């Protein structure tokens, strides 16, 4: 078992990535959310407990902050700076096409836990073999909650959005913004608070959990929403292949048993939990909220109808049956809707 010491820039501690004299393997997890973000208060602590139990303590996680910005996480893991991380596919324009599958607006409500489980099963059935993650080990995927629009002035119609300067984060979110005629600016989640506070943008496409996790409720006063959201977002939890290879075959199998659909469910549950907290936090701040009526929702549906059709044409050229994959995802949403929540298996760390 190798022992690798990674040296980082000034102010960052030396880390032992994997291997100890006692035979324990420590997977260094690079995280880019704040300490209060659900990825750090729910996902990593819970998954770590699952892994430690499954491997009888031979494998454990160590979470490390500030190794790099959100958009750099895939390269950090590929280069071995961190052993594992979570990535938002939309942060890397042009690199990912297949992973847009769960992001399209569907104008109906479903929870992120179910969506993430459905996405994992669809990923394994249709997407994984095409290796868009370029050799990295994908142990889970996730879908965030319904993406809505948060602004510093009240907006009650699609027409009022046109021409607004809006934060977007990539992926289908950007395509929807283009269809709406807004002036989109690609801004990382961790930089959105400052962009709004300084007036660089008039608002942001974001999830309700961001009202609290990324402090968006402090710099916007209004929400424009649509049933099911304007978009969703696709994530993956990835591990460096060299790190993965250093773990014994038995322990890799044990980790897979507590990852995959189960880890994906955990990610989705976290998003649902923090969406509720974000919504409550926003209401405490006295926000106003407006939901598009049926006529406006139908108008939006027509405005974005071309987006999944263009995606299907793109992935068909990659050798993926896009229509079959989308149908499978929606079939899975229905099939898994009544499955019990993973809530009973979740560990929560203090968020504040």
Buried (B, 14 or more C-beta within 10 A) or exposed (E): EEEBEBEBEEEEEEBEBBBEEEEBBBBBBBBBBBEBBBBBBBBBBBBBBBBBEBBEEBBBBBBBEEBBBBBBBBEBBBEBBBBBBBBBBBBBEEBBBBBBBBBBBBBEEBBBBBBBBBBBBBBBBBBBEEEBBEEBBBBBBBBBBBBBBBBBEEBBEBEEBEEBBBBBBBBBBBBBBBBBBBBBBBBBBBBBBEBBEEEBBBBBBBBBBBBBBBBBBBBBBBBBBBBBBBBBBBBBBBBBBBBBEBBBEEBBEBBBEBBBBBBBBBBBBBBBBBBEBBBEBBEEEEBEBBEBEEEBBEBBEEBBEEBBEEBBEBBEEEEBEBEEBBEBBBEBBEBBEEEEBBEEBBBEEEBE
